[in-house]
Amino acid sequence: MRFRDHMELSLSNLWKVKLRTLLTTAGVVVGIGAFTAMISFGLGMQKNVAEAFRSLDLLNTVIVFPPGGGPGARPDGRDPAAGGESGAGRERGEPAGQAAAVLDDRALEAIAALPGVETAYPDVSFPALVRLNGREEFRLVQVLPARIAGSKAVRIRTGRPYASDEAAEIIVDGFFLRGVGVKDPASILGARLELVSVSFDPSLLAPAGIVSFLQGGALPLNRETYAFTVVGVSESGAFGPEGVLKELMIPPGAAGKIKSLPFRSIWDVFRLQEGRAGYSALNVRLSSPADAESVKTRIRDMGFSTFALADQFAQIRRGFLFLDMVLAAIGMIAVFVAALGIINTMIMSILERTREIGIMKAVGAGDGDVRSVFVFEASVIGFLGGLFGYGLGWAVSRAINRVVNYFLARQGVPAIDYFAFPWWLFLGALAFAVAVSLAAGLYPARRAARVDPVQALRHD
């Protein structure tokens, strides 16, 4: 039999039992729709994370820590898994007791001069009391060079970056504005914002001041107030190496005029106690992600620890691989139920058409011809189910995406696509539906091919 004959016969047989065919196909539609929606959700989340890394140039970033510092290290600079010696020291082959390298301005200049390094700047932040529109909030302020504030690393939602490193201007984050009750970011541009910092007062360290403090007097601290003009509102704040969100950004020149405490965390207290001056971390921006390994190697040879966000991105992608597998497994449950429906439909069709199968064999049809008829019927159900199933998955995903974005928009979160539908997903869903249908139809087709024509002709 020709392909056209198989198709005409299959469509004719399916049309005779329209309701059963419709219900069986509907099962495949629901199964493929669920499978497609699950896969597209995993792809969408992975796409959003990848675009965020690329749009913020995070793949071009390497964070440099003092020896033994960085994520997972103890405040004393030792690797918790090493039993004493820091990870950086082991990589350098540094003998025990050797003085650790200092992450100071000299080290900053040396790192900035490395091949493949576009720019390097210290991670400097300090706590401050922020006054805006009559409200006070305690926040962590990030010191960010003007060239970085004007780059893709900071998404300016409204306004502009500050003009220079010396300008008394500030960029605030949308999360901060919601915290102080500002609903329209544009309305805050040009407003006066005050930062209140705390610094040591040497005069209170005199004997009289110490006696007063021991008797319950004030701490030897001063409060200083500095005024800034809000020039920009960013979509997302700057994240430091510790993963802490900095919701306000000011230039280094203006930050240099602010008197503040010499530490902001328990790490800095340990470093000061041990006489380890310098920065807690440096942010290094690369010319290309391809330079990451060579730059990290050179920095480690200098005695410092490194953390590349590109490595973190690779770990995230591996995590998404497991997520895709879990989502696919959930979708496969619905596909498996649809396959059982196909098997049931095909077996019922064989029982009802036993006499027809006997006539086909009596007029010269072989086992292969009978088998192919039922295989084609199963493939037609799979093709239609895959086609409309993909459409169902797309429609449901679009509806869910609109509903989620509607509620998140009311909280000031920008709308994004949580589902992704690349062209290969359509072809894959169609091919998968046909393959599952063919697999489900193999047993009924083989059973039909084994029917005895003599007994079939006697069948009522």
C-alpha positions as CSV (number, residue, x, y, z in Angstrom):
1,M,0.0,0.0,0.0
2,R,1.1,3.5,-0.8
3,F,1.6,6.2,1.8
4,R,-1.4,8.0,0.5
5,D,-3.6,4.9,0.8
6,H,-2.4,4.4,4.4
7,M,-3.3,8.0,5.3
8,E,-6.7,7.9,3.6
9,L,-7.6,4.5,5.2
10,S,-6.4,5.7,8.6
11,L,-8.3,9.0,8.5
12,S,-11.4,7.1,7.3
13,N,-11.2,4.6,10.2
14,L,-10.7,7.4,12.8
15,W,-13.6,9.4,11.4
16,K,-15.9,6.5,11.9
17,V,-15.4,6.7,15.7
18,K,-15.2,10.5,15.9
19,L,-16.0,10.7,19.6
20,R,-13.5,8.1,20.7
21,T,-10.8,9.7,18.4
22,L,-11.6,13.1,19.8
23,L,-11.3,12.0,23.4
24,T,-8.1,10.1,22.8
25,T,-6.6,13.0,20.9
26,A,-7.7,15.3,23.7
27,G,-5.7,13.2,26.1
28,V,-2.6,13.6,24.0
29,V,-3.3,17.4,23.7
30,V,-3.4,17.8,27.4
31,G,-0.3,15.6,27.9
32,I,1.8,17.4,25.3
33,G,0.4,20.8,26.5
34,A,1.6,20.1,30.1
35,F,4.9,18.7,28.9
36,T,5.5,21.8,26.7
37,A,4.5,24.2,29.4
38,M,6.9,22.6,31.9
39,I,9.8,22.6,29.5
40,S,9.1,26.2,28.4
41,F,9.1,27.4,32.0
42,G,12.5,25.8,32.7
43,L,13.8,27.4,29.5
44,G,12.3,30.7,30.3
45,M,13.9,30.9,33.8
46,Q,17.3,29.9,32.4
47,K,16.9,32.5,29.6
48,N,16.1,35.2,32.1
49,V,19.1,34.4,34.3
50,A,21.4,34.2,31.3
51,E,20.2,37.6,30.0
52,A,20.6,39.2,33.4
53,F,24.2,38.0,33.6
54,R,24.9,39.2,30.1
55,S,23.1,42.5,30.4
56,L,24.8,43.4,33.7
57,D,28.2,42.2,32.3
58,L,28.5,39.9,35.2
59,L,30.3,37.3,33.1
60,N,33.1,39.9,32.8
61,T,33.5,40.3,36.5
62,V,36.0,38.8,38.9
63,I,35.9,39.6,42.7
64,V,39.2,39.6,44.5
65,F,39.5,39.0,48.2
66,P,42.4,39.1,50.7
67,P,44.2,35.8,51.3
68,G,41.8,33.2,52.6
69,G,38.8,35.6,52.2
70,G,35.7,35.3,50.1
71,P,32.6,33.1,50.3
72,G,32.8,30.4,52.8
73,A,36.0,31.5,54.5
74,R,36.3,32.3,58.2
75,P,36.9,35.8,59.5
76,D,40.5,34.8,60.5
77,G,41.2,34.2,56.8
78,R,41.5,30.4,57.0
79,D,39.7,28.0,54.8
80,P,37.2,26.0,56.9
81,A,37.9,22.8,54.9
82,A,41.6,23.1,55.0
83,G,42.3,22.6,58.7
84,G,44.3,25.8,59.0
85,E,46.1,27.1,55.9
86,S,44.1,29.3,53.5
87,G,43.1,28.1,50.1
88,A,45.0,30.9,48.5
89,G,48.2,30.0,50.4
90,R,48.0,26.4,49.3
91,E,47.6,27.4,45.6
92,R,50.6,29.6,45.9
93,G,52.7,27.1,47.7
94,E,53.2,29.7,50.4
95,P,55.1,28.5,53.5
96,A,53.3,28.5,56.8
97,G,53.8,31.8,58.7
98,Q,54.6,33.9,55.7
99,A,53.0,37.4,55.8
100,A,49.8,37.6,53.8
101,A,49.4,39.9,50.9
102,V,47.5,43.1,51.6
103,L,44.7,44.2,49.3
104,D,45.5,47.9,49.3
105,D,45.9,50.7,46.7
106,R,49.2,49.2,45.5
107,A,47.6,45.8,44.9
108,L,44.7,47.6,43.2
109,E,47.1,49.3,40.7
110,A,48.9,46.0,40.0
111,I,45.7,44.2,39.3
112,A,44.4,47.0,37.1
113,A,47.5,46.7,35.0
114,L,47.1,43.0,34.3
115,P,46.5,41.9,30.7
116,G,42.8,41.4,30.1
117,V,41.7,43.7,32.9
118,E,39.5,46.6,31.8
119,T,39.2,48.3,35.2
120,A,39.4,47.5,38.9
121,Y,37.9,49.3,41.8
122,P,37.5,48.5,45.5
123,D,34.3,47.3,47.1
124,V,33.6,50.1,49.6
125,S,30.3,50.5,51.4
126,F,29.3,51.9,54.8
127,P,26.1,52.0,56.9
128,A,24.2,55.2,57.1
129,L,20.9,56.7,58.2
130,V,19.1,58.0,55.1
131,R,16.6,60.9,55.3
132,L,14.2,61.4,52.5
133,N,10.8,63.0,52.4
134,G,10.6,63.2,56.1
135,R,11.4,59.5,56.6
136,E,14.5,57.8,58.0
137,E,15.8,54.4,56.9
138,F,19.0,52.6,57.8
139,R,20.7,51.5,54.6
140,L,24.1,50.3,53.3
141,V,25.6,52.8,50.8
142,Q,27.8,51.5,48.0
143,V,30.7,53.6,46.7
144,L,30.8,53.2,42.9
145,P,33.0,55.0,40.4
146,A,31.1,57.2,37.8
147,R,32.4,55.1,34.9
148,I,30.8,51.9,36.5
149,A,27.6,53.7,37.4
150,G,27.3,54.7,33.8
151,S,27.9,51.2,32.4
152,K,25.6,48.3,31.9
153,A,26.4,47.1,35.5
154,V,23.8,49.6,36.8
155,R,20.4,49.8,35.0
156,I,19.2,53.3,35.3
157,R,15.4,53.2,35.2
158,T,14.8,56.9,35.5
159,G,17.2,59.9,35.4
160,R,20.9,59.5,34.8
161,P,24.2,58.4,36.4
162,Y,26.1,60.9,38.5
163,A,28.2,63.3,36.5
164,S,31.6,62.6,38.0
165,D,33.5,61.0,40.9
166,E,33.3,64.3,42.8
167,A,29.7,65.2,42.4
168,A,27.4,65.3,45.4
169,E,24.9,63.1,43.6
170,I,23.3,59.8,44.4
171,I,21.5,57.0,42.6
172,V,18.8,55.2,44.6
173,D,17.2,51.8,44.0
174,G,13.6,51.1,43.3
175,F,13.4,48.8,46.4
176,F,14.6,51.7,48.6
177,L,11.9,54.0,47.1
178,R,9.2,51.5,47.9
179,G,10.5,51.3,51.4
180,V,10.2,55.0,51.9
181,G,6.7,55.2,50.3
182,V,7.7,56.8,46.9
183,K,5.5,55.3,44.1
184,D,6.6,57.5,41.2
185,P,10.4,57.2,40.7
186,A,10.5,60.3,38.4
187,S,9.0,62.5,41.2
188,I,12.1,61.9,43.3
189,L,14.7,63.2,40.8
190,G,16.3,66.4,42.0
191,A,15.2,65.8,45.6
192,R,17.5,66.4,48.5
193,L,18.7,63.3,50.4
194,E,20.7,63.3,53.6
195,L,23.1,60.6,54.7
196,V,23.9,60.5,58.4
197,S,27.1,58.6,59.3
198,V,28.8,57.8,62.6
199,S,32.5,58.3,63.3
200,F,34.8,58.2,66.3
201,D,35.2,61.4,68.3
202,P,38.8,61.6,69.5
203,S,37.9,64.2,72.1
204,L,35.7,61.7,73.9
205,L,38.7,59.4,74.3
206,A,40.2,61.8,76.9
207,P,40.3,60.5,80.5
208,A,37.2,62.6,81.4
209,G,35.3,61.2,78.4
210,I,36.2,57.6,79.2
211,V,35.1,58.1,82.8
212,S,31.8,59.5,81.6
213,F,31.3,56.6,79.2
214,L,32.0,54.1,82.0
215,Q,29.4,55.8,84.2
216,G,26.8,55.4,81.5
217,G,27.5,58.3,79.3
218,A,27.5,58.6,75.5
219,L,29.7,56.5,73.2
220,P,32.7,58.3,71.8
221,L,30.9,58.7,68.4
222,N,30.0,61.7,66.3
223,R,27.0,62.0,63.9
224,E,27.7,63.8,60.6
225,T,25.1,64.8,58.0
226,Y,25.8,65.1,54.3
227,A,23.5,66.3,51.6
228,F,23.1,64.6,48.1
229,T,20.9,65.2,45.1
230,V,19.0,62.3,43.7
231,V,19.9,62.1,40.0
232,G,18.9,58.5,39.1
233,V,16.7,55.6,40.0
234,S,18.1,52.1,39.2
235,E,16.1,49.0,38.5
236,S,18.2,46.8,40.7
237,G,20.8,47.7,43.3
238,A,24.5,46.8,43.4
239,F,25.4,43.5,45.0
240,G,28.6,43.2,47.0
241,P,30.7,40.1,47.2
242,E,28.8,39.0,50.3
243,G,25.6,39.1,48.3
244,V,24.3,42.1,50.3
245,L,22.1,44.5,48.4
246,K,23.3,48.1,48.3
247,E,20.3,50.3,47.6
248,L,22.2,53.6,47.3
249,M,25.2,54.5,45.2
250,I,27.5,57.5,45.5
251,P,30.8,58.5,43.7
252,P,34.1,57.9,45.5
253,G,35.1,61.6,45.6
254,A,32.0,62.5,47.5
255,A,32.4,59.4,49.7
256,G,35.9,60.4,50.6
257,K,34.5,63.5,52.4
258,I,32.2,61.4,54.6
259,K,33.5,60.5,58.1
260,S,32.5,57.0,59.0
261,L,33.6,54.0,61.1
262,P,36.6,52.1,59.8
263,F,34.6,48.8,59.8
264,R,31.1,47.6,58.7
265,S,31.2,43.9,59.6
266,I,32.8,41.4,61.9
267,W,35.3,40.6,59.1
268,D,36.6,44.1,59.2
269,V,37.0,44.0,63.0
270,F,39.2,40.9,62.8
271,R,41.2,42.4,60.0
272,L,41.8,45.6,62.0
273,Q,42.7,43.6,65.1
274,E,45.3,41.6,63.2
275,G,46.7,44.7,61.5
276,R,45.6,43.5,58.1
277,A,44.7,46.9,56.5
278,G,43.4,47.3,53.0
279,Y,40.1,46.6,51.2
280,S,37.8,43.8,52.0
281,A,37.3,43.1,48.3
282,L,38.1,44.4,44.8
283,N,35.8,44.3,41.7
284,V,37.7,43.5,38.5
285,R,36.0,44.0,35.2
286,L,37.5,42.1,32.3
287,S,37.8,42.9,28.6
288,S,36.2,39.6,27.7
289,P,35.0,36.5,29.6
290,A,37.7,34.6,27.8
291,D,40.3,36.4,30.0
292,A,38.8,35.1,33.2
293,E,41.1,32.1,33.8
294,S,44.3,33.9,33.0
295,V,43.4,36.9,35.1
296,K,42.4,34.7,38.1
297,T,45.6,32.7,37.8
298,R,47.7,35.9,37.9
299,I,45.8,37.3,40.8
300,R,46.2,34.1,42.8
301,D,49.9,34.2,42.1
302,M,49.9,37.6,43.8
303,G,48.5,35.9,46.9
304,F,44.8,36.8,46.8
305,S,41.7,34.7,46.5
306,T,39.3,35.1,43.6
307,F,35.6,34.5,42.9
308,A,34.4,34.6,39.3
309,L,30.7,35.1,38.6
310,A,31.2,33.1,35.4
311,D,31.9,30.1,37.5
312,Q,28.7,30.8,39.5
313,F,26.8,31.0,36.2
314,A,28.1,27.6,35.2
315,Q,26.8,26.2,38.5
316,I,23.4,27.9,37.9
317,R,23.2,26.3,34.5
318,R,23.8,22.9,35.9
319,G,21.1,23.5,38.5
320,F,18.7,24.5,35.7
321,L,19.5,21.2,34.0
322,F,18.2,19.3,37.0
323,L,15.2,21.6,37.1
324,D,14.4,20.9,33.5
325,M,14.7,17.1,34.2
326,V,12.2,17.4,37.1
327,L,9.8,19.5,35.1
328,A,10.0,17.1,32.2
329,A,9.4,14.2,34.5
330,I,6.2,15.9,35.8
331,G,5.1,16.5,32.2
332,M,5.8,12.9,31.3
333,I,3.1,11.8,33.7
334,A,0.4,13.4,31.6
335,V,2.0,12.0,28.4
336,F,2.1,8.5,29.9
337,V,-1.7,8.7,30.7
338,A,-2.3,9.9,27.1
339,A,-0.3,6.9,25.8
340,L,-2.5,4.5,27.9
341,G,-5.5,6.1,26.2
342,I,-4.0,5.4,22.7
343,I,-3.4,1.8,23.6
344,N,-7.0,1.5,24.8
345,T,-8.4,3.1,21.7
346,M,-6.3,0.9,19.4
347,I,-7.3,-2.4,21.2
348,M,-11.0,-1.4,21.1
349,S,-10.6,-0.7,17.4
350,I,-9.1,-4.2,16.8
351,L,-12.0,-5.9,18.6
352,E,-14.6,-3.9,16.6
353,R,-12.8,-4.4,13.3
354,T,-11.8,-8.1,13.6
355,R,-14.0,-9.1,10.6
356,E,-12.6,-6.1,8.6
357,I,-9.0,-7.4,9.3
358,G,-10.0,-10.9,8.1
359,I,-11.4,-9.5,4.8
360,M,-8.2,-7.5,4.3
361,K,-6.1,-10.6,4.7
362,A,-8.4,-12.6,2.6
363,V,-7.9,-10.2,-0.4
364,G,-4.1,-10.4,-0.1
365,A,-3.1,-8.0,2.6
366,G,-0.1,-9.2,4.6
367,D,0.7,-8.9,8.3
368,G,2.8,-5.8,7.5
369,D,0.0,-4.1,5.7
370,V,-2.4,-4.6,8.6
371,R,0.2,-3.6,11.1
372,S,1.0,-0.4,9.2
373,V,-2.7,0.6,9.1
374,F,-2.9,0.7,12.9
375,V,0.5,2.3,13.2
376,F,-0.6,5.1,10.9
377,E,-3.8,5.6,12.9
378,A,-1.7,6.0,16.1
379,S,0.7,8.4,14.4
380,V,-2.2,10.6,13.2
381,I,-3.5,10.8,16.7
382,G,0.0,11.7,17.9
383,F,0.5,14.3,15.2
384,L,-2.8,16.1,15.9
385,G,-2.3,15.8,19.6
386,G,1.2,17.2,19.4
387,L,0.1,20.1,17.1
388,F,-2.8,21.2,19.3
389,G,-1.0,20.3,22.5
390,Y,1.8,22.7,21.7
391,G,-0.8,25.4,21.0
392,L,-2.5,24.6,24.3
393,G,0.8,24.8,26.2
394,W,1.6,28.1,24.6
395,A,-1.8,29.6,25.3
396,V,-1.8,28.5,29.0
397,S,1.7,29.8,29.5
398,R,0.9,33.2,28.0
399,A,-2.2,33.4,30.3
400,I,-0.1,32.5,33.4
401,N,2.6,34.9,32.4
402,R,0.1,37.8,32.0
403,V,-1.5,37.1,35.4
404,V,1.8,36.8,37.2
405,N,3.1,40.0,35.7
406,Y,-0.1,41.8,36.5
407,F,0.2,41.1,40.2
408,L,4.0,41.7,40.3
409,A,3.6,45.0,38.4
410,R,1.4,46.3,41.3
411,Q,4.4,45.7,43.5
412,G,6.7,47.6,41.1
413,V,8.5,44.5,39.7
414,P,9.2,44.9,35.9
415,A,7.4,42.5,33.6
416,I,9.4,39.6,32.2
417,D,8.6,36.4,30.2
418,Y,8.7,33.4,32.5
419,F,8.2,31.0,29.6
420,A,10.4,30.6,26.5
421,F,9.2,28.9,23.2
422,P,12.2,28.4,20.9
423,W,11.5,27.0,17.4
424,W,13.0,23.6,18.3
425,L,10.5,23.2,21.1
426,F,7.7,23.1,18.6
427,L,9.4,20.5,16.5
428,G,10.5,18.5,19.5
429,A,7.0,18.5,21.0
430,L,5.5,17.3,17.6
431,A,8.2,14.6,17.2
432,F,7.8,13.5,20.8
433,A,4.0,13.2,20.5
434,V,4.3,11.1,17.3
435,A,7.0,8.9,18.9
436,V,4.9,8.3,22.0
437,S,1.9,7.5,19.9
438,L,3.8,5.1,17.7
439,A,5.2,3.4,20.8
440,A,1.8,3.1,22.3
441,G,0.4,1.7,19.0
442,L,3.0,-1.0,18.5
443,Y,1.4,-3.6,20.7
444,P,-2.2,-3.1,19.2
445,A,-0.7,-3.2,15.7
446,R,1.2,-6.4,16.3
447,R,-2.0,-7.9,17.9
448,A,-4.0,-6.9,14.8
449,A,-1.3,-8.4,12.5
450,R,-1.6,-11.8,14.3
451,V,-5.3,-12.1,13.8
452,D,-6.3,-15.4,12.1
453,P,-8.2,-14.5,8.9
454,V,-10.4,-17.6,9.1
455,Q,-11.5,-16.9,12.6
456,A,-11.8,-13.2,11.8
457,L,-14.2,-13.9,8.9
458,R,-16.4,-16.0,11.3
459,H,-16.4,-13.2,13.9
460,D,-19.8,-11.4,14.3
